[in-house]
């Protein structure tokens, strides 16, 4: 979910975005983190991030703090549904 008001579709997404960012920070704290740049999208670096050897994206999806967003597909919906 988005954590910036100009990117989020609703307040619920903003709340979820803030919670997801906090969860990511907690997963990264005092851990060994590695980055592998794999490209660019929307003028931002796209990278694989590993925490103590585990894929951060997978960890966040498994925790319900993120969803997969395959290239070319619609942005995941975070508004109007109960938090998982």
C-alpha positions as CSV (number, residue, x, y, z in Angstrom):
1,X,0.0,0.0,0.0
2,X,1.0,3.6,-0.6
3,X,2.2,5.7,2.3
4,X,2.0,9.1,0.4
5,X,-1.3,10.9,0.2
6,X,-0.7,11.9,-3.5
7,X,-0.3,8.2,-4.4
8,X,-2.9,6.5,-2.2
9,X,-6.5,6.0,-3.3
10,X,-8.0,6.3,0.2
11,X,-7.3,6.9,3.9
12,X,-7.4,3.1,4.6
13,X,-4.5,2.6,2.1
14,X,-2.5,5.4,3.8
15,X,-3.0,3.7,7.2
16,X,-2.0,0.4,5.7
17,X,1.0,2.0,4.0
18,X,2.2,3.5,7.3
19,X,1.8,0.1,9.0
20,X,3.6,-1.7,6.2
21,X,6.5,0.8,6.3
22,X,6.8,0.3,10.0
23,X,6.9,-3.4,9.5
24,X,9.6,-3.2,6.9
25,X,11.7,-1.0,9.1
26,X,11.3,-3.5,11.9
27,X,12.4,-6.4,9.6
28,X,15.5,-4.3,8.5
29,X,16.6,-3.2,11.9
30,X,20.0,-4.4,12.9
31,X,20.1,-7.0,10.2
32,X,22.4,-7.8,7.3
33,X,20.8,-6.2,4.2
34,X,21.9,-6.6,0.6
35,X,20.6,-5.0,-2.5
36,X,20.8,-6.1,-6.1
37,X,19.7,-3.5,-8.6
38,X,17.6,-5.1,-11.3
39,X,16.3,-2.1,-13.2
40,X,14.3,1.2,-13.1
41,X,10.5,1.9,-13.0
42,X,8.8,5.3,-12.7
43,X,12.2,6.9,-12.4
44,X,13.0,4.8,-9.3
45,X,15.5,2.0,-8.8
46,X,14.0,-1.5,-8.7
47,X,16.1,-3.9,-6.6
48,X,16.0,-7.3,-4.9
49,X,16.4,-6.8,-1.2
50,X,17.6,-9.6,1.0
51,X,17.5,-9.6,4.9
52,X,19.8,-12.1,6.4
53,X,19.6,-14.0,3.1
54,X,15.8,-13.9,2.8
55,X,13.8,-12.0,0.2
56,X,12.3,-8.9,1.9
57,X,9.4,-8.8,-0.6
58,X,8.4,-12.3,0.1
59,X,8.6,-11.7,3.9
60,X,6.3,-8.6,3.5
61,X,3.8,-10.5,1.3
62,X,3.7,-13.4,3.7
63,X,3.0,-11.0,6.6
64,X,0.1,-9.4,4.7
65,X,2.0,-6.0,4.6
66,X,2.4,-6.1,0.8
67,X,1.0,-7.8,-2.3
68,X,2.6,-8.9,-5.5
69,X,2.2,-6.4,-8.3
70,X,3.3,-8.1,-11.6
71,X,4.4,-5.7,-14.4
72,X,1.5,-4.7,-16.6
73,X,-1.2,-5.6,-14.1
74,X,-3.4,-3.2,-12.2
75,X,-2.2,-1.8,-8.9
76,X,-3.4,-3.9,-5.9
77,X,-6.5,-2.7,-4.3
78,X,-6.2,-1.7,-0.6
79,X,-9.5,0.3,-0.2
80,X,-12.9,-1.0,0.9
81,X,-11.8,-4.3,2.3
82,X,-10.9,-5.7,5.7
83,X,-7.2,-5.9,6.6
84,X,-5.9,-9.5,6.2
